[in-house]
Amino acid sequence: MATETNKKAAPAAKAAPKAAAKVPAAPQSSASLARAAAKEAAHGFRRKMVGKVVKDKMNKTVVVECVNARRDPLYGKYVRSKTRYKAHDETNQFKVGDHVEIQEHRPISRDKRFIVVRLVKKFVEE
C-alpha cells in the first residue's frame, strides 16, 4: 500500500515546478504575437495571398483574383497568371475592387478553402 501512495504523490511533485516556472505576463502586443505564432504553429503553414475582389454577389463569399508573375524559363519574359479563389467573408463587408489578403483555411464549402484576413486597400471610385 505504501508504494501506491508514493506513486500517486510523485506526479503531483513533478507538476508543481512547471506551474511555478511561469513567465511573467508580457505587454499586450507581444502576447497577441505569441498567440498568433502558436496558432500558426498548431495549424502548420497556411498560404497568404493578396488579391482583388472581382465578385461579391454571394452571401458571405467573395471571389478574389490573385495575379502571379513568373519568368518564362526559355525566353526570360515575365508571364502573368491569374487565379480566382472563393473566400469566406463573414460580414459581407468587402466589395468589388477592394484589395484583400486571403489565407488558407479548412474546407468551408465545396469551393471555399480560404478566408479573408484583412483589407489591404479600399476601392475608391473617382
Secondary structure, 3 states (H helix, E strand, C coil): CHHHHHHHHHHHHHHHHHHHCCCCCCCHHHHHHHHHHHHHHHHCCCCEEEEEEEECCCCCEEEEEEEEEEECCCCCCEEEEEEEEEEECCCCCCCCCCEEEEEECCCCCCCCCEEEEEEEECCCCC
